[in-house]
Amino acid sequence: MALKKKKAKDELRIRMYRVGFGDFFLMTVPADDGPQHILIDCGVTPGKTKKGDIGTIKDAVAHMAEETGKKLALIIVTHRHQDHIIGFSRSAEIFKDFQVGAVWMSFWETEYDPNEKKKKTFAAEFQEELTSLALSMQQQLALAGADDPDVGEIAAMLENATGVDQTSFAAAGDGDKKPGKGGGTNAASLAFLKTGLGVEPEYYAKGDKPKLPKALRDAGLTAEILGPPPADAFDFLKLMDLKKGVGQFLGESGTGGKRLDPFGPQWQASAGDYPPSAFAEWTRESQKAPSTAMETILQKAQPALLFTAAKTLDNMLNNQSLVVLFTFDDKKLLFAGDAQGGNWEYWMFGGTPTKTPSLDDLDEKSAGILGKLDFYKVGHHGSTNATPISAVQAMAGDFVSMCSTQADSFGTVENESEVPRIPLLEALGKKSKIVRSDFFPVMIKGNEVAAVEDAKKLPTPKRGRLEKGPIYIDYFP
């Protein structure tokens, strides 16, 4: 007798909503009490070209609310970038009615020391510094109005870090922090996630044992936290490239450090330490060619300095990503957020690499994880600064990769920085069936969005199946 085909509600399912350049995933776990839903991120960003936000995130949230009956067993927030969290404040009027079992966030979002009531943690102070730095640079960029090829990318990185459109500073005046055109800010999203859902978040780093809600445990789901690095491994947040065996598909090196102070206090001076003649070039009487030339040089240097600072900040936030490995019926599902070199290296090489790591140095447990994947959420939307070469090399074949992205949002093919990075996708394509969200149209009545490149049909995986919906793509492992 032929076996009766399972209904979709009785199967494990991973849904990728098409929102543009941002992550919005819904994992559904079959259980005796009915399907249990896990939301992993909900965000989008316009990017450098302003093409990244395709205007569908509110439709996607509304669809998800109907699909889940406004019940989520778990919300996972990988990190605080706009393209992962802006949806929570932009659609707060929908989310406020949700019943949520648990919220997981990166250790780097911890606000208070549990052993000392209301004492701020190092992580909280660090996040405040990064946010303040991002807002300051954003305002500086808006006021400067510099004409430089890097300015658009700097603005995009800073908007992603704050959820605030940098042009609003120039329009509204000093100190104002107004959201982008779509509404919401990162700060509002974080506040809502931490205090507006009626459940206190739990904060995790590599090695912590997560507390899965009972309904998910009873269903047979397990979870392991692979990243981010904990507080005592702070230096790993500053590893972004990395050529040293972790290797990236573009050999661009990053810079570390959480402050922009290249010299110690003993080397710093104020205007009063110099004679008036030192500033002759800048006096009103001396505004001639030499002064103009000097000012031009400084203006041209500013975008380069801002670019370095913005890139460092952007990479640090990405390296804070919560990386989760789920296992269900022996199926292994890896959600890597936007983890970059330092985050990957920490868990792939046992947390303490003392030399240039290579594939041969890969931790045995990590090799076992990467060699038995059934699903991989492509890190950082297919960007070159995530998914290390050594990780791809360690991956076995016959799994499905989902890449939530929007072409022509960041970077260019000419300077080998396009997102998603083609060589990376080609390498992943040799190991897995890749599904890009932007290759399929959105077919929501009143808000239809064409595909960037029409894939026409979904690939056929060796295990499980893929199905297309009006605003999403499903994978049934």
VOGU-3710 file (C-alpha; in Angstrom, 3 decimals, decimal comma):
1> malkkkkakd> 0,000/0,000/0,000  1,357/3,440/-0,910  2,321/5,691/1,945  0,102/8,678/2,469  1,883/11,912/1,545  2,552/14,195/4,503  0,734/17,479/4,683  2,888/20,579/4,781  1,806/21,340/8,348  3,232/17,981/9,437
11> elrirmyrvg> 6,684/18,725/8,003  9,704/20,720/8,995  9,745/23,868/6,872  12,058/26,832/6,357  10,464/29,879/4,754  12,455/32,773/3,282  10,380/35,903/2,769  11,403/38,210/-0,044  11,853/41,654/1,479  14,910/42,828/-0,467
21> fgdfflmtvp> 18,325/43,226/1,125  17,503/41,779/4,528  16,790/38,588/6,435  13,291/37,387/7,320  13,076/33,630/7,932  10,305/31,559/9,475  11,049/27,990/10,551  8,094/25,752/11,326  8,515/22,612/13,417  5,785/19,927/13,411
31> addgpqhili> 4,542/19,019/16,896  1,717/17,085/18,536  0,138/20,364/19,634  0,317/21,794/16,136  3,059/23,604/14,189  5,548/25,580/16,281  7,046/28,655/14,632  10,480/30,264/14,984  11,096/33,726/13,524  14,733/34,463/12,669
41> dcgvtpgktk> 15,270/38,175/12,029  12,947/40,653/10,348  14,674/43,502/8,555  15,649/45,263/5,352  17,944/48,112/4,321  17,966/50,301/1,179  21,726/49,900/0,678  24,051/52,167/-1,243  21,857/52,318/-4,346  18,548/52,628/-2,448
51> kgdigtikda> 17,325/49,557/-4,366  17,663/47,204/-1,411  14,306/47,944/0,221  11,676/46,692/-2,229  8,771/47,810/-0,022  7,385/44,394/0,902  8,389/43,908/4,532  5,045/45,041/5,975  3,225/42,697/3,598  5,552/39,889/4,678
61> vahmaeetgk> 4,934/40,562/8,374  1,179/40,619/7,795  1,410/37,330/5,889  3,530/35,776/8,639  1,066/36,951/11,300  -1,795/35,206/9,502  0,289/32,085/8,883  1,260/31,724/12,545  -1,955/32,935/14,137  0,272/35,541/15,811
71> klaliivthr> 1,983/32,840/17,880  5,736/32,365/17,842  7,468/29,803/20,003  10,755/31,660/19,558  12,160/34,849/18,042  15,872/34,896/17,223  17,545/38,256/16,669  20,995/37,619/15,223  22,361/41,181/15,584  21,357/44,841/15,609
81> hqdhiigfsr> 21,724/45,833/11,954  18,751/47,443/10,209  18,534/44,670/7,625  17,816/42,221/10,457  15,634/44,138/12,929  13,914/47,190/11,399  10,739/45,206/10,728  10,021/44,907/14,459  9,523/48,673/14,853  8,243/49,289/11,337
91> saeifkdfqv> 5,452/46,746/11,950  5,168/47,139/15,726  1,382/47,534/15,446  1,239/43,911/14,238  3,951/42,451/16,460  2,467/43,935/19,656  -0,390/41,420/19,464  1,879/38,383/19,110  2,155/35,682/21,756  5,865/34,882/22,039
101> gavwmsfwet> 7,439/32,023/23,977  11,047/33,232/24,042  13,428/35,762/22,515  17,091/34,969/21,889  19,669/37,658/21,275  23,428/37,882/20,968  25,432/38,129/24,185  26,522/41,550/22,935  22,991/42,862/23,563  23,142/42,087/27,300
111> eydpnekkkk> 22,287/45,281/29,173  22,712/44,453/32,854  24,948/42,230/34,915  22,696/39,483/36,350  24,828/39,379/39,512  24,715/43,111/40,137  21,251/44,576/39,720  21,023/47,266/37,059  24,783/47,515/36,627  25,605/47,955/32,964
121> tfaaefqeel> 27,639/45,220/31,379  30,764/45,737/29,315  28,684/44,619/26,304  26,070/47,337/26,897  28,697/50,046/27,246  30,419/48,808/24,106  27,168/48,871/22,111  26,443/52,392/23,319  29,863/53,511/22,142  29,345/51,934/18,725
131> tslalsmqqq> 25,891/53,489/18,342  27,111/56,908/19,441  30,021/56,651/17,033  27,732/55,639/14,158  25,312/58,512/14,796  28,182/60,993/15,098  29,744/59,853/11,836  26,336/59,881/10,163  25,732/63,473/11,192  29,241/64,476/10,153
141> lalagaddpd> 28,720/62,918/6,745  25,359/64,617/6,265  26,723/68,035/7,150  29,876/67,637/5,080  28,065/66,757/1,884  31,319/65,426/0,475  31,435/64,499/-3,191  33,302/61,208/-3,182  32,620/57,731/-4,627  32,751/56,201/-1,135
151> vgeiaamlen> 30,163/58,535/0,385  27,174/56,464/-0,744  28,626/53,303/0,729  29,562/55,046/3,979  26,015/56,407/4,273  24,549/52,950/3,602  26,714/51,271/6,256  25,853/53,916/8,833  22,141/53,762/8,051  22,288/49,995/8,475
161> atgvdqtsfa> 23,997/50,472/11,850  21,411/52,960/13,165  18,225/52,544/11,149  18,368/56,322/10,626  18,571/57,874/7,167  21,662/60,112/7,204  19,955/62,762/5,058  17,486/63,366/7,892  20,289/64,919/9,961  20,871/67,647/7,410
171> aagdgdkkpg> 17,130/68,211/6,990  16,167/68,167/10,658  19,173/69,739/12,348  21,808/68,685/14,822  21,056/65,779/17,115  17,777/64,640/15,601  17,515/60,925/14,999  14,727/60,363/12,536  13,989/57,072/10,803  14,275/56,369/7,123
181> kgggtnaasl> 11,296/56,664/4,799  9,938/53,231/5,698  9,607/54,030/9,390  11,197/52,589/12,507  14,761/52,729/13,814  17,168/50,187/15,192  16,852/51,716/18,658  13,056/51,432/18,543  13,276/47,832/17,336  15,696/46,850/20,101
191> aflktglgve> 13,557/48,541/22,760  10,462/46,752/21,482  12,201/43,367/21,384  13,554/43,780/24,901  10,480/45,241/26,601  7,464/45,141/24,281  6,754/41,450/23,840  6,084/40,484/27,440  9,080/38,161/27,597  12,606/38,912/28,803
201> peyyakgdkp> 15,213/38,044/26,163  17,926/35,494/26,774  21,445/36,365/25,644  23,874/33,811/24,263  27,446/33,392/23,064  29,446/30,410/21,842  29,327/27,568/24,358  26,161/28,692/26,167  23,382/26,128/26,479  20,199/27,709/25,125
211> klpkalrdag> 16,812/27,251/26,778  14,439/26,048/24,085  10,738/26,547/24,846  9,093/23,319/25,995  6,914/23,009/22,886  10,033/22,920/20,695  11,853/20,486/22,966  8,831/18,181/23,026  8,754/18,297/19,226  12,312/16,940/19,162
221> ltaeilgppp> 14,180/20,095/18,168  17,638/20,802/19,603  19,809/23,907/19,249  23,487/24,722/19,657  24,986/28,208/19,875  28,120/28,492/17,705  28,612/32,265/17,842  29,260/35,041/18,675  32,562/34,971/20,556  32,077/35,733/24,284
231> adafdflklm> 33,442/38,762/26,152  36,799/37,179/26,907  37,344/36,709/23,154  36,740/40,352/22,252  39,629/40,415/19,769  37,724/38,014/17,515  35,120/40,727/16,879  37,876/42,686/15,159  38,807/39,941/12,687  37,038/40,745/9,480
241> dlkkgvgqfl> 38,886/39,701/6,375  40,603/37,236/6,819  43,309/36,102/4,468  44,945/33,837/6,988  43,498/30,513/5,956  39,958/31,522/6,847  40,390/33,419/3,585  37,705/35,377/1,801  36,590/35,543/-1,796  37,975/39,068/-1,897
251> gesgtggkrl> 41,270/39,729/-0,118  40,192/42,965/1,519  41,707/43,467/4,954  39,911/45,255/7,768  41,094/47,341/10,664  40,398/46,670/14,311  39,786/48,674/17,439  36,698/50,170/18,954  37,980/53,754/19,182  39,258/56,146/16,560
261> dpfgpqwqas> 42,136/57,429/18,729  45,413/56,582/16,970  47,517/58,206/19,744  47,451/58,023/23,516  46,432/60,998/25,741  50,045/62,060/26,228  50,285/62,817/22,501  47,052/64,782/22,255  46,914/68,585/22,367  44,385/71,398/22,299
271> agdyppsafa> 44,442/74,632/20,319  45,836/76,475/23,336  49,054/74,475/23,149  50,005/76,135/19,849  51,023/79,722/19,045  48,543/81,781/16,963  50,926/81,701/14,021  50,328/77,964/13,704  46,801/78,721/12,469  47,683/81,520/10,080
281> ewtresqkap> 46,492/79,511/7,097  43,001/79,420/8,594  42,588/83,081/9,572  40,130/85,225/7,664  42,914/87,434/6,324  44,798/84,468/4,907  42,047/82,813/2,889  44,100/82,501/-0,275  45,215/79,696/-2,524  47,398/77,768/-0,011
291> stametilqk> 44,563/77,703/2,527  42,030/76,622/-0,116  44,350/73,878/-1,270  44,816/72,657/2,297  41,079/72,657/2,924  40,484/70,706/-0,287  43,007/68,076/0,765  41,353/67,699/4,176  37,884/67,425/2,639  39,087/64,707/0,307
301> aqpallftaa> 40,750/62,846/3,157  37,610/62,873/5,313  35,583/60,320/3,291  38,515/57,895/3,284  38,834/58,152/7,064  35,077/57,827/7,515  35,030/54,826/5,206  37,644/53,033/7,322  35,762/53,845/10,525  32,366/52,865/9,085
311> ktldnmlnnq> 33,733/49,606/7,697  35,265/48,719/11,055  32,019/49,467/12,886  29,954/47,561/10,320  32,181/44,507/10,598  32,156/44,544/14,390  28,360/44,523/14,448  28,252/41,662/11,957  30,716/39,652/14,039  28,304/39,897/16,980
321> slvvlftfdd> 25,845/37,698/15,079  24,121/34,900/16,944  24,955/31,711/15,018  22,573/28,831/15,672  22,679/25,197/14,584  19,311/23,444/14,786  18,901/19,674/14,617  15,578/17,966/13,902  15,218/14,300/12,890  18,978/14,242/12,234
331> kkllfagdaq> 18,629/17,201/9,858  21,159/19,955/10,547  20,179/23,553/9,807  22,743/26,358/10,116  21,668/29,987/10,514  24,796/32,157/10,490  23,339/35,663/10,581  25,961/38,027/9,166  28,905/36,432/10,974  32,259/37,421/9,517
341> ggnweywmfg> 35,822/36,156/9,873  36,300/36,477/13,625  32,978/34,863/14,502  33,536/31,924/12,139  37,159/31,497/13,175  36,287/31,359/16,865  33,997/28,364/16,537  35,592/26,683/13,523  39,070/26,480/15,034  38,303/25,747/18,664
351> gtptktpsld> 38,292/29,327/19,910  42,042/29,740/20,290  43,948/29,640/16,984  47,612/30,355/17,695  48,810/30,297/14,121  47,453/30,897/10,650  44,557/28,410/10,556  43,899/26,234/7,539  41,365/23,570/6,676  43,681/20,988/8,252
361> dldeksagil> 43,421/22,844/11,567  39,624/22,770/11,600  38,177/21,665/14,931  36,866/18,087/14,707  33,414/19,002/15,975  33,150/21,939/13,588  34,221/19,727/10,684  31,439/17,326/11,653  28,875/20,128/11,606  29,906/21,549/8,246
371> gkldfykvgh> 30,224/18,107/6,706  26,633/17,102/7,498  24,522/20,152/6,713  21,036/19,853/5,274  20,441/23,612/5,138  22,579/26,752/5,209  21,292/30,310/5,488  23,939/32,068/3,413  25,808/34,486/5,660  25,575/38,239/5,121
381> hgstnatpis> 23,367/38,013/2,023  26,146/36,427/-0,013  28,693/39,119/0,794  32,376/38,375/0,334  33,144/39,061/4,000  31,194/36,065/5,244  31,186/32,315/4,556  34,952/31,682/4,664  36,585/29,609/1,938  37,616/27,013/4,503
391> avqamagdfv> 33,973/26,665/5,598  32,842/26,060/2,020  35,631/23,550/1,553  34,531/21,680/4,687  30,901/21,512/3,602  29,702/18,241/2,126  27,339/18,248/-0,846  23,630/17,824/-1,420  22,226/20,491/0,897  20,155/23,614/0,231
401> smcstqadsf> 21,446/27,176/0,633  19,040/30,107/0,890  20,367/33,598/0,176  18,106/36,496/1,124  19,492/39,336/-0,954  18,810/42,050/-3,522  21,321/42,527/-6,320  22,796/45,980/-6,993  22,316/47,161/-3,412  25,970/47,190/-2,380
411> gtvenesevp> 29,296/47,047/-4,226  30,116/46,535/-7,888  31,435/43,787/-10,108  34,138/46,166/-11,329  35,817/46,416/-7,925  34,949/42,815/-6,986  32,645/43,805/-4,146  29,215/42,984/-5,567  26,648/41,487/-3,184  26,004/38,650/-3,526
421> ripllealgk> 29,596/37,874/-4,538  29,519/35,693/-7,648  32,641/33,584/-6,900  31,209/32,749/-3,484  27,882/31,629/-4,939  29,694/29,605/-7,583  31,704/27,851/-4,874  28,565/27,180/-2,820  26,791/26,042/-5,974  29,225/23,159/-6,309
431> kskivrsdff> 28,157/21,919/-2,898  24,492/22,868/-2,662  21,351/23,970/-4,435  21,251/27,760/-4,031  17,998/29,713/-3,877  18,246/33,502/-4,178  15,235/35,479/-3,009  15,665/38,181/-5,664  15,369/35,680/-8,529  11,644/35,248/-7,837
441> pvmikgneva> 8,879/37,875/-8,085  6,572/39,051/-5,326  2,955/38,445/-6,306  1,023/40,249/-3,574  -2,046/42,048/-4,894  -1,321/45,762/-4,987  2,402/45,298/-4,372  3,931/43,169/-7,099  7,715/43,278/-7,463  9,573/41,798/-10,422
451> avedakklpt> 12,501/39,437/-10,072  15,983/40,880/-10,577  16,694/37,921/-12,826  13,872/35,492/-13,468  14,908/31,986/-12,407  11,537/30,720/-13,751  11,669/27,588/-11,644  13,170/26,424/-8,385  16,093/23,985/-8,361  15,412/20,368/-7,432
461> pkrgrlekgp> 17,313/19,380/-4,290  18,616/15,856/-3,721  16,766/15,802/-0,390  13,405/17,363/0,331  11,670/19,877/-1,931  11,326/23,590/-2,630  8,049/25,422/-3,179  7,305/28,999/-4,208  4,647/31,253/-2,686  3,450/34,783/-3,477
471> iyidyfp> 6,054/36,474/-1,259  8,223/33,609/-0,044  10,108/30,430/-0,910  9,744/27,287/1,220  12,184/24,465/1,778  10,972/21,177/3,230  14,177/19,270/4,190
//
